[in-house]
Amino acid sequence: MPGVGGRAGCGRRRRDGVEADELLLLVAAGDEKAFEDLYALVSGPVFGLVRRVVRDPAQSEEVSQEVLLELWRSAPKFDPGRGSALSWILTLAHRRAVDRVRSARAAGEREQREALRAGEPAFDQVAETVEAGLEREWVRRCLDRLTALQRQSVTLAYYDGYTYREVAERLKLPLGTVKTRMRDGLTRLRDCLGGVA
């Protein structure tokens, strides 16, 4: 990957920083082409920062777009004497991402308080309980489709926490046989559970 490590990486970053400063000043003057270039230059770092804070990919994309739109509107507020354009832009991104997380948390807390006031469980709790029950039932049905030996091996390993070697010892079978049963059983489970989604 070009520009990684050593002086080459530092030089590129320094050039991007100067380029971002110059482009942001042009954007502040209303230059649309400069905005396109600045967008291409900073959209990756903005999304990366937002993704680390917000975590949800779709929300991260939305917040990143909001930041870049805000960048177009507030470019005249940029003061090169107070720092680099990239730092300023990433500060905008971080603030917007933190605001989104706080807003989502507050909305969840409001819903929870309303559910408690109403004396009913929150819809999400009911839905999750039902969904978990359905998933357990589906897994049980898929396990029933395995041979007895596959089911026994998979159950010992994944529900009881035994290693392959321990499963082989408990079943008094060669390790290779247990691995083959596990592989075949897990393949059949995967195919069966593919219908869940």
C-alpha positions in Angstrom: 0.0 0.0 0.0 1.7 3.3 -1.1 2.4 5.9 1.5 2.3 3.6 4.5 5.1 3.9 7.0 8.3 5.9 6.9 8.7 9.3 5.3 6.4 8.6 2.3 3.3 8.2 4.6 4.1 11.4 6.5 4.7 13.4 3.3 1.4 12.3 1.8 -0.5 13.1 5.0 1.1 16.6 5.2 0.2 17.2 1.5 -3.4 16.1 2.2 -3.6 18.5 5.2 -2.3 21.4 3.1 -4.6 20.5 0.3 -7.6 20.2 2.6 -6.8 23.7 4.1 -6.6 25.2 0.6 -9.8 23.4 -0.6 -11.8 24.4 2.5 -10.9 28.1 1.9 -12.1 27.8 -1.7 -15.3 26.1 -0.5 -15.9 29.0 1.9 -15.8 31.2 -1.1 -18.5 29.0 -2.8 -16.3 27.0 -5.1 -18.3 23.8 -6.0 -15.4 22.0 -7.7 -13.3 22.6 -4.6 -16.1 21.0 -2.5 -16.1 18.0 -4.8 -12.3 17.6 -4.3 -12.6 18.2 -0.6 -15.4 15.7 -0.3 -13.3 13.0 -2.1 -10.3 13.8 0.2 -12.1 13.8 3.5 -15.1 11.5 3.1 -13.1 8.4 4.0 -11.6 9.7 7.2 -15.0 11.3 8.2 -16.8 8.0 7.7 -14.1 6.1 9.6 -14.3 8.3 12.6 -18.1 8.4 12.6 -18.3 4.6 12.2 -16.1 4.1 15.3 -18.4 6.3 17.4 -21.9 5.3 16.0 -21.1 1.7 15.1 -24.2 1.1 12.9 -23.1 1.3 9.2 -26.3 2.8 7.9 -26.5 5.4 10.7 -22.8 6.1 10.1 -23.4 6.8 6.4 -26.2 9.1 7.3 -24.2 11.0 9.9 -21.2 11.3 7.5 -23.5 12.8 4.9 -24.8 15.3 7.4 -21.3 16.3 8.4 -20.3 16.8 4.7 -23.4 18.9 4.1 -22.6 20.9 7.2 -19.1 21.4 5.9 -20.5 23.1 2.8 -22.7 25.4 4.8 -20.2 26.2 7.6 -16.9 26.4 5.6 -16.8 30.2 6.1 -16.4 29.6 9.8 -13.1 27.8 9.3 -10.2 29.7 10.8 -6.8 28.4 9.5 -5.1 30.2 12.3 -6.7 27.9 14.9 -5.8 24.6 13.3 -5.9 22.5 10.1 -8.9 21.9 8.0 -8.8 18.2 8.5 -8.8 18.6 12.3 -11.7 21.0 12.1 -13.7 18.7 9.8 -13.0 15.6 12.0 -14.1 17.7 15.1 -17.4 18.4 13.3 -17.7 14.7 12.5 -17.0 13.6 16.1 -19.4 16.1 17.6 -22.2 15.0 15.1 -21.5 11.3 15.8 -21.6 11.8 19.6 -24.9 13.8 19.2 -26.4 10.9 17.3 -25.4 8.3 19.9 -26.8 10.5 22.7 -30.0 11.1 20.8 -30.5 7.4 20.2 -29.7 6.6 23.8 -32.2 9.3 25.0 -34.9 8.0 22.7 -34.4 4.4 24.0 -34.6 5.6 27.6 -37.8 7.6 26.8 -39.4 4.5 25.3 -38.4 2.4 28.3 -39.8 5.0 30.8 -43.1 5.1 28.8 -43.3 1.3 28.9 -42.7 1.3 32.6 -45.3 4.0 33.2 -47.8 2.0 31.1 -47.1 -1.1 33.2 -46.4 -3.1 30.0 -43.1 -4.5 28.8 -41.5 -2.6 26.1 -42.3 -3.9 22.6 -38.7 -4.7 21.9 -38.6 -7.0 25.0 -41.7 -8.9 23.9 -40.4 -9.1 20.3 -37.0 -10.3 21.4 -38.5 -12.9 23.7 -40.7 -14.3 20.9 -37.9 -14.2 18.4 -35.5 -16.0 20.7 -38.2 -18.7 21.4 -38.7 -19.2 17.6 -35.0 -19.4 17.0 -34.5 -22.0 19.7 -37.4 -24.1 18.2 -35.9 -23.8 14.8 -32.4 -24.9 16.1 -34.1 -27.9 17.9 -35.8 -28.9 14.6 -32.6 -28.6 12.7 -30.7 -30.7 15.3 -33.4 -33.4 15.0 -32.5 -33.7 11.3 -28.9 -34.7 12.1 -27.9 -38.3 12.7 -27.8 -39.3 16.3 -24.0 -39.3 16.3 -23.8 -35.9 14.6 -26.3 -34.4 17.1 -24.4 -35.9 20.0 -21.0 -34.5 18.8 -22.4 -31.0 18.1 -24.3 -30.9 21.4 -21.3 -31.9 23.4 -19.1 -29.3 21.7 -21.4 -26.3 21.3 -23.8 -26.7 24.2 -21.7 -28.4 26.8 -18.4 -26.6 25.8 -16.2 -29.6 25.2 -13.2 -29.5 22.8 -13.1 -31.9 19.8 -10.5 -34.0 21.7 -12.8 -34.1 24.8 -15.8 -35.1 22.7 -13.7 -37.9 21.1 -12.7 -39.1 24.6 -16.3 -39.0 25.9 -17.6 -40.9 22.9 -14.6 -43.2 22.8 -14.0 -42.4 19.1 -11.0 -41.4 17.1 -10.5 -37.6 16.9 -10.7 -37.7 13.1 -14.1 -39.4 13.2 -15.4 -36.7 15.7 -14.1 -33.9 13.5 -15.7 -35.4 10.4 -19.1 -35.8 12.2 -18.9 -32.3 13.5 -18.1 -30.8 10.1 -20.9 -32.8 8.4 -23.3 -32.0 11.2 -22.5 -28.3 11.2 -22.8 -28.2 7.4 -26.3 -29.7 7.7 -27.2 -27.3 10.5 -26.0 -24.3 8.4 -28.1 -25.5 5.4 -31.2 -26.1 7.6 -30.8 -22.8 9.5 -30.4 -20.9 6.3 -34.2 -20.9 6.1 -34.5 -18.9 9.3 -33.6 -15.6 7.6 
